[in-house]
Amino acid sequence: MSATPVGPPAATVPDPFALVRSSKYAVLLVMAALLGIPISVVAFGFLALVSELQSLTYTDLPSGLGFDETPSWWPIPLLAVAGLLVALSIRHLPGEGGHKPAEGLVAKGAPAAAQLPGIALAAVASLGAGVILGPEAPLIALGGGLAVFSIRSLKRDVQPNAIAVLGAAGSFAAVSTLLGSPLLGAFLLMEAAGIGGAMMGIVLVPGLLAAGVGALIFTGLGSWTGLGTYSLVIPHVPTADRPDIAGFGWAVVIGVAAALLGAGIRRSALLLQAHVERRRIPLTVLTGGLVGVVALVYAEWTGRAASGVMYSGQSALGPLLAGQAGYTAGTLVILLVCKTVAYSLSLGAFRGGPIFPSMFVGAAGGLAMAHLPGLDVTSGFAMGVGAMCVAMLKLPMTAVLLSTLLLGTEGITVMPLVIVAVVVSYVLSLRFTPEPVPTPAADPASS
């Protein structure tokens, strides 16, 4: 007589691709594609509104008040008023205005429908007045929130895992062309969400489909309205030297410098955030005024427009690289210092994304170092962007892709140097980040 096995039966390993082979996954793909259309339209409208507000508040309004040109002091009252609007939306509307940019960029799931107006208002007030933050974090939140709200409005019995996938697809669609490529947006969201293994492909495919549809809608709307697609574009890139020993040495230097600067920005922003949260309205207004003072200092010191310090820097990256010959090393250092201070203040009190200002700060630093021997302009620009981006975001793959793919063929040339700079900055940034305080385990007796 054979022996009967003793003990519990062996656990069956779940098949991660069972969902992909089912008919439900095909339905999920169709829903993701359909969601990409209205969400990309809303995202395009959001970016168009922010762009028009920036032009209205900084150019049209001073002209309407009788100024021949925008005064250098104009950002001070403008950003103070923006601080008041942001503080009121954070305090009185659900959701606290959405993502806190001082804490980095981490995908935490789609917000509830009730939180979307507060997120939109805080972001529009911040970005429209020229705060040194980008639109990517609000777009990710709004895209995911709108997708989940739409699905739950149409069908209430959708499974939680399908809701999560469609929420991610909505975020993909909203941010599809902002970084210059739907693929870059996909890497950003997947790396920020920390999704790996088999689930990466399962979530990535609907997201890419929604992003592709979103990119088509962005392109069509940009052509139809004449407003463009608001994508990150760097059209004129100087020829880069082939990597050599001196270039790799500069990669290490730039990586170390970016990690130190990023740690300083992040810690000062978190310290400011802690104070602002205790006295939200007066300190947000004061912080907005201080950002305007920094812009005034830059304008008076260099003779250039205060707008050089304001805004996210997304649309200024291309002109900065193309016009780098018109900047002395001293002017670039002043721009770097002023943009860094304004960036840290904005992170601590306002709402928006941290990506584009970090890229601009890194670009200014890399171009300033390019005035020294052994470093060409394009290599310094690319390494500065990548190293500073990873110092602030802790997303190494995204940092490498952002700083190389946008430079076209020259980006491929400097990619080895960028990888070294990003790795050095990433490792040091992790070392500079304080370890989280462990949560004490609950006492079983008290339970």
Summary of the structure (lengths in Angstrom):
residues: 447
radius of gyration: 23.2
end to end distance: 49.0
largest distance: 102.8
contacts: 1640
relative contact order: 0.13
helix: 70%
strand: 0%
